[in-house]
Amino acid sequence: GRGTGMVILWTSNVLLEQLEVGEHPFEYDSSSVDTPSLAANVCSGPNDGSIDYDRPADRGAVVVSDTPEGRQIAVHTETETEEAGGVEISDTSFMLGGAR
């Protein structure tokens, strides 16, 4: 009953495997003509067949860690809502591959 969500992570001229270990903060600037090296879009909807909300996250960070299980990518986004002072927060993580 809570719906579904998705985070699209954009990297510019770099593969996720090439990101250095550590924290990589990002911030969206709609007036900038430069493409950020890292950005995210956030999406949500009532179910996985109907995702009707899609916009850039206002700010966030990607944290890259090498673990015995592989490279872990943790993504944190913050997106301002239309409500005054409202912020939607998303946190997710995933593994890129086998042990290194």
C-alpha positions as CSV (number, residue, x, y, z in Angstrom):
1,G,0.0,0.0,0.0
2,R,3.0,2.4,0.1
3,G,3.7,2.4,-3.6
4,T,7.0,2.1,-5.3
5,G,10.1,4.2,-5.9
6,M,13.2,4.2,-8.0
7,V,16.5,6.2,-8.0
8,I,18.3,6.7,-11.3
9,L,22.0,7.5,-10.8
10,W,23.7,9.5,-13.5
11,T,27.5,9.5,-13.8
12,S,29.2,11.6,-16.4
13,N,32.2,10.1,-18.2
14,V,32.9,7.6,-15.4
15,L,31.7,4.1,-14.7
16,L,30.5,3.2,-11.2
17,E,33.4,0.8,-11.0
18,Q,35.7,3.8,-11.6
19,L,34.4,6.0,-8.7
20,E,37.0,6.3,-6.0
21,V,36.2,4.8,-2.6
22,G,34.6,7.5,-0.3
23,E,31.8,10.0,-0.3
24,H,30.8,11.8,-3.5
25,P,28.3,14.6,-2.7
26,F,26.2,16.2,-5.4
27,E,23.7,19.0,-5.8
28,Y,21.3,19.9,-8.6
29,D,21.4,23.4,-10.1
30,S,18.8,24.0,-12.7
31,S,20.5,27.2,-13.8
32,S,23.8,25.5,-14.5
33,V,24.8,24.8,-18.1
34,D,27.4,22.3,-17.0
35,T,26.4,18.7,-16.6
36,P,27.3,17.6,-13.0
37,S,29.6,14.6,-12.8
38,L,27.1,12.9,-10.5
39,A,23.4,13.4,-10.2
40,A,20.2,11.4,-9.4
41,N,16.6,11.4,-10.5
42,V,14.0,10.2,-8.1
43,C,10.7,8.5,-9.2
44,S,7.7,7.2,-7.4
45,G,4.2,6.0,-8.1
46,P,1.3,3.9,-6.8
47,N,2.9,0.6,-8.1
48,D,5.8,-0.6,-10.2
49,G,3.7,-0.4,-13.4
50,S,2.8,3.3,-12.8
51,I,5.7,5.5,-11.9
52,D,4.5,9.0,-12.6
53,Y,6.9,11.2,-10.7
54,D,10.3,11.9,-12.1
55,R,12.7,14.8,-11.2
56,P,16.2,15.5,-10.3
57,A,17.1,15.1,-6.6
58,D,18.1,18.4,-5.1
59,R,21.1,17.1,-3.3
60,G,22.6,13.8,-2.0
61,A,25.7,11.7,-1.9
62,V,27.0,8.4,-3.2
63,V,29.3,6.5,-0.9
64,V,31.6,3.9,-2.4
65,S,33.0,1.1,-0.2
66,D,35.1,-1.9,-1.1
67,T,33.9,-4.9,0.9
68,P,34.8,-8.6,0.9
69,E,31.6,-9.2,-1.0
70,G,32.4,-6.6,-3.7
71,R,32.0,-2.9,-4.3
72,Q,29.1,-1.4,-2.4
73,I,27.4,1.7,-3.7
74,A,25.2,3.6,-1.2
75,V,22.9,6.4,-2.5
76,H,21.3,9.1,-0.4
77,T,19.0,11.7,-2.0
78,E,17.0,14.7,-0.7
79,T,14.3,16.2,-2.8
80,E,12.3,19.2,-1.8
81,T,8.5,18.8,-2.0
82,E,5.9,21.3,-2.9
83,E,4.9,21.6,0.7
84,A,6.8,24.4,2.5
85,G,9.9,22.9,4.1
86,G,9.1,19.4,3.0
87,V,11.9,17.0,1.9
88,E,11.6,13.5,0.6
89,I,14.6,11.3,1.5
90,S,15.7,8.2,-0.2
91,D,18.4,5.8,0.9
92,T,19.4,2.6,-1.0
93,S,22.5,0.5,-1.6
94,F,23.6,-2.2,-3.9
95,M,26.7,-4.4,-4.7
96,L,28.5,-4.2,-8.0
97,G,30.2,-7.5,-8.1
98,G,32.2,-10.4,-6.6
99,A,35.0,-10.3,-4.1
100,R,38.1,-8.4,-5.2
